[in-house]
Each structure stands twice: as structure tokens, then as C-alpha cells.
Amino acid sequence: MTNLSKRIITSIIIILTLLISLNSIYLISLLLLFFFYQIVYEFHLLNRKIFDNLRIYQFIFSLIFIIYIFLFSFKIFIVFFNNISEEKTFLLLLITICIFTRHWRIHFWKIFKGKK
């Protein structure tokens, strides 16, 4: 399985789970917790590679990142909890745009032989 097909499959799964969870506050809470954990873990691994021996920088950037991701997740939870349909639509539009731009960036760099 190629990298592109893995990305397409994960994108479809993410979009479908978000669409399914539109009506269930429990499911969206569970998904947010899972995504929060996964994002923080990936950032931690990346942070260790960037700041190899500088533990204080790792701590500072991790703390800032965790606060940012927590606030973003909290905003998503509030939008779904209050059942604001316009904000739900806008949020789903933003997530869909992020997913599609990720795929188009890969294709664009393959055409011009640049970095991914």
C-alpha cells in the first residue's frame, strides 16, 4: 500500500467518523480525546528529534502546544455540545479543506520534484 493510498483511507475514515459523530456528544468527546492524545504523542516524538539535548526547549514548546491543542479541542466540544449548526458546518468545511490541501500538496510536490 502506497503512502498516498494510506493518506486517502485515513482521510476518508476521519471524515466519516466526524459525520457520524455530529449527533452524538459522547462519540465526539471520545474522538476528541483520541485525537488529542495522538496529536500530542506525535508532537512529542517530533519535538525530541528537533531539540535533541535541550530539555527546557522541549518542555516549553510541548507546554505551548498542549495548551493550544486543548483550547482547540475544547472549542470543538463546545460547538458540538451547544448544537450550533452554522459553526458545525464551518468546522467541517475547515477540516475538509485541511485534508484536501494535504493531498494536493503531495501531488504538487511530486510534479515539481520537491519535498513533501
C-alpha positions in Angstrom: 0.0 0.0 0.0 1.5 3.3 -1.0 1.7 6.4 1.2 -0.9 8.2 -0.9 -3.4 5.4 -0.5 -2.9 5.3 3.3 -3.5 9.0 3.5 -6.6 8.8 1.4 -8.0 5.9 3.5 -7.3 7.7 6.8 -8.8 10.9 5.5 -12.0 9.1 4.5 -12.2 7.4 7.9 -11.7 10.8 9.7 -14.4 12.5 7.6 -16.8 9.6 8.1 -16.3 9.5 11.8 -16.8 13.2 12.1 -20.0 13.0 10.1 -21.3 10.1 12.2 -20.4 11.9 15.4 -22.4 15.0 14.5 -25.4 13.8 16.5 -23.6 12.2 19.4 -21.8 14.2 22.0 -20.3 11.1 23.6 -18.8 9.9 20.4 -17.3 13.3 19.6 -15.9 13.5 23.1 -14.3 10.1 22.7 -12.9 11.1 19.3 -11.5 14.3 20.6 -9.7 12.5 23.4 -8.2 10.1 21.0 -7.2 12.7 18.5 -5.8 14.9 21.3 -3.6 12.0 22.6 -2.4 11.1 19.1 -1.5 14.7 18.2 0.4 15.3 21.4 2.2 12.0 21.1 3.3 12.7 17.5 4.4 16.2 18.5 6.4 14.8 21.4 8.3 12.5 19.0 8.9 15.3 16.6 10.0 17.6 19.4 12.5 15.1 20.7 14.1 15.0 17.2 14.3 18.7 16.8 15.6 19.6 20.3 17.8 16.6 21.0 19.6 17.6 24.1 17.7 20.8 25.0 15.2 19.6 27.5 14.0 23.0 28.5 13.0 23.9 24.9 11.2 20.5 24.6 9.2 21.3 27.8 8.4 24.9 26.7 7.3 24.0 23.2 5.3 21.0 24.4 3.5 23.0 27.0 2.6 25.7 24.5 1.4 23.0 22.0 -0.6 21.2 24.6 -2.4 24.4 25.7 -3.1 25.3 22.1 -4.5 21.8 21.2 -6.5 21.7 24.4 -8.1 25.0 23.7 -8.9 24.0 20.1 -10.4 20.7 21.3 -12.4 22.5 23.9 -13.8 24.9 21.3 -14.8 21.9 19.1 -16.5 20.3 22.1 -18.4 23.5 22.9 -19.6 23.9 19.3 -20.9 20.3 19.2 -22.3 20.4 22.7 -24.3 23.6 22.1 -25.5 22.2 18.7 -24.7 25.3 16.7 -25.3 24.2 13.2 -23.6 27.1 11.4 -20.4 26.6 13.4 -20.6 22.8 12.8 -20.8 23.4 9.1 -17.9 25.9 9.2 -15.8 23.5 11.3 -16.5 20.6 8.9 -15.6 22.8 6.0 -12.3 23.7 7.6 -11.4 20.1 8.4 -12.3 19.1 4.8 -10.1 21.9 3.4 -7.2 20.8 5.6 -7.5 17.2 4.4 -7.7 18.1 0.7 -4.9 20.6 0.8 -2.7 17.9 2.4 -3.4 15.6 -0.6 -2.9 18.3 -3.2 0.4 19.4 -1.7 1.7 15.8 -2.1 0.6 15.8 -5.8 2.0 19.3 -6.4 5.5 18.3 -5.0 5.5 15.1 -7.0 5.0 17.1 -10.2 7.9 19.6 -9.4 10.1 17.0 -7.6 10.2 18.9 -4.3 9.9 18.0 -0.7 6.7 16.5 0.7 
